Amino acid sequence: MKTEQEKLAWEKQAYGMSKAKLFSMLKDQVAGNEIMFAAGFLSDAQEVIGADLNLSNDGWVSPEQANQARQFINCAKAIIFDMLNKENA
C-alpha cells in the first residue's frame, strides 16, 4: 500500500499537480460543465505538441513539452473518469 507521500508524488508526475488541486480548479471554474474543462486540457495538450511551439526543434516535440502534454491528457482523463463514476454510482 502506498503512503500519502507516494500517492502525492505519483499524482504530481501524472497531472502536474495533486488530484485535489485539479478537482479544486474544476469546482472553482466550471460549475456543471466539466466536459468543457476536460476538453480545454486536451486543447492545451494539442497546443503544446503543435508545430508553432516546436519550430526551434524542427517540429520535434521536446521531452519537457511531451511530458506537459501527457499531464494535460491525464488531467482530462481524470475528469472524464470522475464524471463516469458519478453517473454509474
RODO-2510 file (C-alpha; in nm, 4 decimals, decimal comma):
residues 89
     n   res          X          Y          Z
     1     m     0,0000     0,0000     0,0000
     2     k     0,1300     0,3431    -0,0937
     3     t     0,1879     0,6133     0,1627
     4     e     0,0209     0,9522     0,1247
     5     q     0,3562     1,0971     0,0137
     6     e     0,3922     0,8302    -0,2543
     7     k     0,0368     0,8925    -0,3757
     8     l     0,1008     1,2670    -0,3920
     9     a     0,4294     1,2152    -0,5795
    10     w     0,2502     0,9934    -0,8309
    11     e    -0,0292     1,2490    -0,8770
    12     k     0,2200     1,5304    -0,9337
    13     q     0,4072     1,3378    -1,2017
    14     a     0,0796     1,2260    -1,3627
    15     y    -0,1171     1,5526    -1,3506
    16     g     0,1440     1,8203    -1,2829
    17     m    -0,0395     1,8890    -0,9546
    18     s    -0,2210     1,6975    -0,6850
    19     k    -0,5537     1,5423    -0,7781
    20     a    -0,7111     1,7522    -0,5028
    21     k    -0,5796     2,0695    -0,6709
    22     l    -0,7118     1,9518    -1,0095
    23     f    -1,0605     1,8958    -0,8706
    24     s    -1,0474     2,2206    -0,6746
    25     m    -0,9740     2,4022    -1,0014
    26     l    -1,2577     2,2125    -1,1667
    27     k    -1,5031     2,3082    -0,8936
    28     d    -1,3957     2,6737    -0,8996
    29     q    -1,4025     2,7137    -1,2766
    30     v    -1,6835     2,5205    -1,4374
    31     a    -1,9839     2,4664    -1,2132
    32     g    -2,1524     2,1847    -1,4041
    33     n    -1,9633     2,1976    -1,7316
    34     e    -1,6846     1,9543    -1,6506
    35     i    -1,6634     1,8150    -2,0025
    36     m    -1,5621     2,1566    -2,1388
    37     f    -1,2918     2,1826    -1,8734
    38     a    -1,1602     1,8408    -1,9782
    39     a    -1,1736     1,9485    -2,3435
    40     g    -0,9676     2,2535    -2,2500
    41     f    -0,6923     2,0278    -2,1160
    42     l    -0,6969     1,8312    -2,4416
    43     s    -0,6708     2,1551    -2,6394
    44     d    -0,3751     2,2581    -2,4230
    45     a    -0,2072     1,9243    -2,4994
    46     q    -0,2583     1,9821    -2,8717
    47     e    -0,1098     2,3296    -2,8439
    48     v     0,1990     2,2076    -2,6580
    49     i     0,2773     1,9467    -2,9232
    50     g     0,1755     2,1660    -3,2175
    51     a     0,4202     2,2947    -3,4763
    52     d     0,4018     2,6582    -3,3621
    53     l     0,5644     2,5792    -3,0284
    54     n     0,8212     2,3440    -3,1795
    55     l     0,9733     2,5462    -3,4635
    56     s     1,3123     2,5658    -3,2938
    57     n     1,3227     2,1846    -3,2787
    58     d     1,2454     2,1362    -3,6497
    59     g     0,8956     2,0278    -3,5479
    60     w     1,0129     1,7724    -3,2920
    61     v     0,8496     1,7920    -2,9508
    62     s     1,0935     1,8302    -2,6623
    63     p     1,0760     1,5807    -2,3757
    64     e     0,9525     1,8594    -2,1463
    65     q     0,6696     1,9519    -2,3814
    66     a     0,5793     1,5866    -2,4367
    67     n     0,5588     1,5439    -2,0589
    68     q     0,3418     1,8531    -2,0250
    69     a     0,1075     1,7227    -2,2968
    70     r     0,0928     1,3853    -2,1175
    71     q    -0,0032     1,5605    -1,7938
    72     f    -0,2765     1,7630    -1,9673
    73     i    -0,4178     1,4420    -2,1172
    74     n    -0,4085     1,2716    -1,7761
    75     c    -0,5995     1,5655    -1,6245
    76     a    -0,8689     1,5338    -1,8904
    77     k    -0,8921     1,1581    -1,8320
    78     a    -0,9224     1,2047    -1,4547
    79     i    -1,2129     1,4465    -1,5048
    80     i    -1,3874     1,2186    -1,7548
    81     f    -1,3428     0,9090    -1,5353
    82     d    -1,4754     1,1015    -1,2347
    83     m    -1,7828     1,2006    -1,4354
    84     l    -1,8375     0,8391    -1,5453
    85     n    -1,8026     0,7136    -1,1879
    86     k    -2,0641     0,9645    -1,0715
    87     e    -2,3027     0,8580    -1,3499
    88     n    -2,2635     0,4912    -1,2609
    89     a    -2,2951     0,5402    -0,8857
***
